[in-house]
């Protein structure tokens, strides 16, 4: 049976979205490894200190308006032009604010060098505001191929440039250059590939229309950005730049893998599942299939990384990054549940309950506040542990509300993901324990663990007849054809 144009676009979008995530994140990991060996933890920590301010500014630049444009069926040139000028003005204003407050930021951390670092790095805010509309249009058209081209080329050129700067002794400025070049190259490619020019018109009525939808998203995004980056703020204030550097790299690498899995599943599932928003039985069955398959990948990958973390970090980054290992392991376990956050959040949005979406996010971050306070008082290990508790409790809060809308309660969701959670934890525990049984060089230990862990996963998956294992095996063997992908997402037999 032939597939509809929308379905073909969805599958094509899935393919290019996957390619983008794999190539961009893969390059990021490779260049990050070289930079970590060339630079010190303290230099990474300096960038981590200013990340919170730039991240919050970037949230305000978008203000959720891009999601409103994607949601609106028939956007006019006036819609796009109005939001473009709004984004640009907010971007310029945000940069000026950060430029003026740079001395206060440096004084707060006791690092005078942060003045120039903050002012230069913040240029990415203005550069990014130029490109939001192009990226929004391409996303709306499900044209992830162009987005993939821009992000892949941008990451590569920025990575090569930063390595050159690091080689010639520019230190922390290598990381600044990497960020700016990456954003600049992406912007140039998107403007060149998508021939849209903003008009010199602005409609307050149109802005009011889009902001009425995006205001809740803006509030949620600001809260999330503050709390996500508040870890850096607390660590930078309470501890040394070196400790912040250890945390920054541990968080960066663990987030790369978890966000790749979560982003791909969200980008693909949201438009497809939206088509069945009025058919609860079909939607519930499809969500179930999504949870089983996505969480199989997430738990297997993230627990596996935690199991081999020590020899992996020593070989790739060097022994100086050894304090990052325990942080990386805890964060891998923490972030392994993040796809469940996205699935339940998408369900709330599919059902048109942005009010519940906002409520769940507020509850989650209110719960996180005392954990952050405890971490600031009792030490970095307590803080990292609090992050783990937050992510797993956050899943429960999301599932509690979304489950009521679809008669798919948290108990049922937990039972669906529990088998693969137990399997991955046991396999990871046995693999991790090899390092205590055998006293061998790190390279040999990593090779042994890299053979044992996949072997245990395959053995357990076959022995306990894990449905996701066979389904993913079938999809891969069929080279991810249109029909098989749609069967997986829509739950068809």
NUDREN-251267 format. One record per residue (C-alpha): residue in one letter; x, y negated, z negated. Coordinates in steps of 0.1 Angstrom, whole numbers, padded with zeros to 4 digits, always signed. Layout:
! residues N
AXYZ
...
! end
This chain:
! residues 493
X+0000+0000+0000
X+0014-0034+0010
X+0022-0058-0018
X+0007-0093-0021
X+0029-0123-0014
X+0027-0133-0051
X+0039-0099-0062
X+0067-0098-0037
X+0078-0132-0049
X+0077-0120-0085
X+0099-0090-0078
X+0123-0111-0057
X+0124-0136-0086
X+0132-0107-0110
X+0161-0096-0088
X+0177-0130-0085
X+0170-0139-0122
X+0188-0107-0132
X+0217-0115-0108
X+0219-0151-0122
X+0220-0139-0158
X+0246-0111-0151
X+0269-0133-0130
X+0267-0164-0152
X+0270-0146-0185
X+0296-0122-0171
X+0318-0151-0160
X+0312-0169-0192
X+0325-0139-0212
X+0356-0135-0190
X+0365-0172-0191
X+0357-0174-0228
X+0380-0145-0235
X+0409-0163-0218
X+0401-0196-0235
X+0399-0178-0269
X+0434-0164-0264
X+0448-0198-0254
X+0430-0220-0279
X+0426-0219-0317
X+0394-0212-0337
X+0396-0248-0350
X+0393-0262-0315
X+0362-0242-0309
X+0349-0254-0342
X+0353-0290-0332
X+0329-0284-0303
X+0305-0265-0326
X+0303-0296-0348
X+0288-0318-0321
X+0266-0291-0305
X+0237-0298-0328
X+0234-0334-0317
X+0237-0327-0279
X+0212-0298-0281
X+0185-0319-0298
X+0190-0347-0273
X+0186-0323-0244
X+0153-0311-0259
X+0140-0347-0259
X+0151-0352-0223
X+0129-0324-0211
X+0102-0330-0237
X+0084-0299-0225
X+0073-0318-0194
X+0089-0293-0170
X+0067-0266-0184
X+0037-0288-0178
X+0047-0292-0142
X+0051-0255-0137
X+0017-0249-0153
X-0001-0275-0131
X-0014-0259-0099
X-0012-0288-0075
X+0016-0312-0084
X+0019-0343-0062
X+0050-0364-0054
X+0037-0388-0080
X+0038-0361-0107
X+0074-0352-0099
X+0086-0388-0096
X+0069-0399-0128
X+0085-0371-0148
X+0119-0376-0130
X+0121-0412-0141
X+0109-0403-0176
X+0136-0376-0180
X+0163-0399-0167
X+0153-0428-0190
X+0152-0406-0220
X+0186-0391-0210
X+0202-0425-0208
X+0186-0436-0240
X+0197-0404-0258
X+0233-0409-0246
X+0234-0444-0258
X+0222-0433-0293
X+0248-0406-0295
X+0275-0429-0282
X+0267-0455-0310
X+0265-0428-0337
X+0297-0410-0327
X+0317-0428-0354
X+0292-0418-0381
X+0293-0381-0369
X+0331-0382-0370
X+0331-0397-0405
X+0305-0372-0417
X+0327-0343-0408
X+0359-0361-0416
X+0373-0356-0381
X+0382-0389-0363
X+0388-0370-0330
X+0351-0363-0328
X+0344-0399-0317
X+0358-0395-0282
X+0348-0358-0280
X+0312-0366-0288
X+0310-0396-0264
X+0325-0376-0234
X+0307-0343-0240
X+0274-0361-0242
X+0277-0371-0206
X+0261-0337-0199
X+0228-0351-0212
X+0226-0377-0184
X+0239-0353-0157
X+0213-0327-0168
X+0184-0352-0167
X+0191-0358-0130
X+0184-0321-0122
X+0154-0311-0143
X+0129-0317-0115
X+0149-0297-0089
X+0151-0268-0113
X+0115-0271-0121
X+0104-0271-0085
X+0125-0240-0077
X+0112-0222-0108
X+0076-0231-0097
X+0084-0216-0063
X+0100-0185-0079
X+0132-0195-0060
X+0157-0180-0084
X+0182-0174-0055
X+0191-0211-0053
X+0192-0214-0091
X+0215-0184-0091
X+0238-0200-0066
X+0241-0232-0086
X+0247-0215-0119
X+0272-0190-0106
X+0293-0215-0087
X+0291-0240-0115
X+0303-0214-0141
X+0331-0203-0119
X+0345-0237-0110
X+0341-0249-0146
X+0359-0218-0159
X+0388-0221-0135
X+0392-0258-0143
X+0391-0253-0181
X+0417-0226-0179
X+0440-0250-0160
X+0435-0277-0186
X+0441-0252-0214
X+0473-0240-0197
X+0487-0275-0195
X+0480-0281-0232
X+0448-0302-0233
X+0435-0281-0261
X+0399-0288-0271
X+0394-0310-0241
X+0395-0279-0220
X+0362-0269-0236
X+0348-0304-0229
X+0358-0303-0193
X+0343-0269-0189
X+0309-0281-0201
X+0308-0313-0179
X+0321-0296-0147
X+0296-0268-0151
X+0267-0292-0154
X+0280-0315-0126
X+0285-0287-0101
X+0251-0272-0108
X+0235-0306-0103
X+0253-0312-0070
X+0243-0278-0056
X+0206-0282-0066
X+0203-0317-0051
X+0220-0304-0019
X+0198-0273-0016
X+0165-0289-0026
X+0159-0319-0004
X+0136-0339-0027
X+0140-0376-0033
X+0121-0393-0061
X+0099-0422-0052
X+0099-0456-0069
X+0066-0451-0086
X+0055-0443-0121
X+0021-0434-0134
X+0013-0438-0171
X-0019-0418-0165
X+0001-0388-0151
X+0027-0391-0179
X-0001-0390-0205
X-0017-0360-0188
X+0015-0340-0189
X+0025-0351-0224
X-0008-0340-0238
X+0002-0304-0229
X+0039-0307-0236
X+0037-0324-0270
X+0033-0291-0289
X+0061-0276-0269
X+0083-0306-0276
X+0076-0303-0314
X+0084-0266-0314
X+0115-0271-0292
X+0129-0298-0315
X+0124-0277-0346
X+0140-0247-0329
X+0170-0268-0317
X+0175-0283-0352
X+0174-0250-0370
X+0193-0231-0344
X+0222-0256-0345
X+0218-0264-0382
X+0240-0233-0389
X+0268-0251-0372
X+0261-0283-0391
X+0262-0265-0425
X+0293-0245-0417
X+0310-0276-0404
X+0302-0295-0435
X+0307-0268-0461
X+0336-0249-0446
X+0366-0254-0424
X+0367-0260-0386
X+0384-0226-0383
X+0354-0208-0400
X+0330-0227-0377
X+0352-0216-0348
X+0349-0179-0359
X+0311-0183-0361
X+0308-0202-0328
X+0325-0174-0308
X+0307-0146-0327
X+0274-0164-0320
X+0283-0172-0284
X+0291-0136-0274
X+0262-0120-0293
X+0238-0145-0278
X+0250-0140-0243
X+0238-0103-0243
X+0206-0108-0262
X+0195-0139-0243
X+0202-0122-0210
X+0179-0093-0219
X+0152-0116-0233
X+0153-0141-0205
X+0150-0116-0177
X+0121-0099-0193
X+0103-0131-0201
X+0108-0146-0166
X+0095-0115-0149
X+0066-0106-0172
X+0050-0140-0178
X+0037-0146-0143
X+0027-0110-0137
X+0009-0106-0171
X-0008-0139-0167
X-0028-0124-0138
X-0045-0100-0162
X-0051-0124-0191
X-0089-0117-0190
X-0085-0079-0190
X-0075-0070-0226
X-0072-0033-0221
X-0049-0036-0192
X-0029-0064-0208
X-0025-0044-0240
X-0013-0013-0221
X+0012-0035-0201
X+0025-0052-0232
X+0031-0017-0247
X+0051-0006-0217
X+0071-0038-0218
X+0079-0034-0255
X+0090+0002-0251
X+0113-0004-0221
X+0128-0038-0230
X+0134-0029-0266
X+0151+0004-0255
X+0176-0017-0236
X+0180-0044-0263
X+0186-0020-0292
X+0209+0003-0273
X+0231-0026-0260
X+0232-0047-0291
X+0237-0019-0316
X+0264-0005-0293
X+0283-0038-0292
X+0281-0040-0330
X+0296-0004-0332
X+0327-0012-0311
X+0331-0048-0322
X+0364-0045-0341
X+0386-0030-0314
X+0368-0050-0287
X+0376-0083-0304
X+0412-0074-0312
X+0420-0062-0276
X+0401-0090-0258
X+0405-0120-0280
X+0435-0112-0302
X+0439-0104-0339
X+0435-0141-0348
X+0397-0137-0342
X+0393-0107-0365
X+0372-0127-0390
X+0346-0131-0363
X+0340-0093-0362
X+0316-0090-0391
X+0297-0121-0380
X+0294-0107-0345
X+0281-0074-0359
X+0255-0089-0381
X+0244-0113-0353
X+0241-0084-0328
X+0217-0066-0351
X+0199-0099-0358
X+0194-0108-0321
X+0185-0073-0310
X+0149-0081-0320
X+0147-0114-0301
X+0129-0099-0270
X+0100-0091-0293
X+0098-0128-0302
X+0095-0137-0265
X+0069-0110-0257
X+0046-0121-0285
X+0051-0158-0277
X+0043-0152-0241
X+0011-0134-0252
X+0000-0164-0272
X+0007-0187-0241
X-0011-0163-0218
X-0041-0164-0240
X-0040-0202-0240
X-0032-0204-0278
X-0004-0230-0279
X-0018-0240-0313
X-0010-0206-0327
X+0023-0206-0309
X+0032-0239-0327
X+0019-0226-0360
X+0040-0194-0359
X+0072-0213-0351
X+0066-0237-0379
X+0060-0209-0404
X+0092-0192-0392
X+0114-0222-0397
X+0098-0230-0431
X+0108-0195-0441
X+0144-0201-0428
X+0149-0233-0449
X+0156-0217-0483
X+0179-0191-0465
X+0200-0220-0452
X+0201-0236-0486
X+0213-0203-0502
X+0239-0199-0474
X+0252-0234-0480
X+0255-0228-0518
X+0266-0191-0519
X+0289-0188-0489
X+0292-0180-0452
X+0283-0143-0456
X+0250-0152-0473
X+0243-0176-0445
X+0249-0150-0418
X+0227-0125-0437
X+0200-0151-0439
X+0201-0155-0401
X+0195-0117-0398
X+0165-0118-0422
X+0151-0148-0403
X+0150-0131-0370
X+0134-0099-0382
X+0109-0117-0404
X+0102-0140-0375
X+0092-0110-0353
X+0067-0100-0380
X+0052-0136-0381
X+0049-0137-0343
X+0033-0102-0341
X+0009-0109-0369
X-0008-0137-0349
X-0005-0124-0313
X-0016-0089-0323
X-0050-0102-0335
X-0057-0116-0300
X-0051-0083-0283
X-0059-0057-0310
X-0023-0048-0309
X-0012-0053-0346
X+0023-0055-0360
X+0020-0020-0374
X+0014-0006-0339
X+0041-0027-0323
X+0066-0016-0350
X+0057+0021-0344
X+0063+0016-0307
X+0098+0003-0312
X+0108+0023-0343
X+0120+0055-0325
X+0146+0037-0303
X+0156+0015-0333
X+0164+0046-0354
X+0181+0063-0325
X+0203+0033-0317
X+0212+0027-0354
X+0222+0063-0359
X+0243+0065-0327
X+0259+0031-0336
X+0266+0043-0372
X+0283+0075-0360
X+0303+0056-0334
X+0314+0029-0358
X+0325+0056-0383
X+0350+0070-0359
X+0374+0042-0368
X+0374+0055-0404
X+0380+0091-0394
X+0407+0087-0369
X+0437+0063-0373
X+0446+0054-0337
X+0455+0023-0318
X+0427-0001-0311
X+0428+0006-0273
X+0423+0043-0279
X+0397+0038-0305
X+0377+0016-0281
X+0380+0042-0253
X+0368+0070-0277
X+0339+0048-0289
X+0329+0038-0254
X+0326+0074-0245
X+0309+0087-0277
X+0282+0060-0280
X+0266+0064-0245
X+0269+0102-0249
X+0250+0101-0282
X+0223+0078-0267
X+0218+0101-0237
X+0218+0132-0260
X+0192+0117-0284
X+0171+0102-0256
X+0168+0136-0239
X+0164+0156-0271
X+0136+0134-0284
X+0121+0127-0249
X+0123+0089-0251
X+0098+0077-0225
X+0119+0045-0217
X+0150+0066-0209
X+0132+0085-0182
X+0113+0055-0169
X+0145+0033-0166
X+0163+0063-0151
X+0136+0066-0125
X+0137+0028-0117
X+0174+0028-0113
X+0174+0060-0091
X+0148+0044-0069
X+0169+0012-0067
X+0143-0009-0083
X+0117-0008-0055
X+0088-0032-0055
X+0063-0005-0063
X+0082+0010-0092
X+0089-0024-0107
X+0053-0034-0106
X+0043+0000-0121
X+0067-0006-0150
X+0055-0042-0157
X+0018-0035-0151
X+0017-0001-0168
X+0004+0017-0137
X+0009+0054-0133
! end
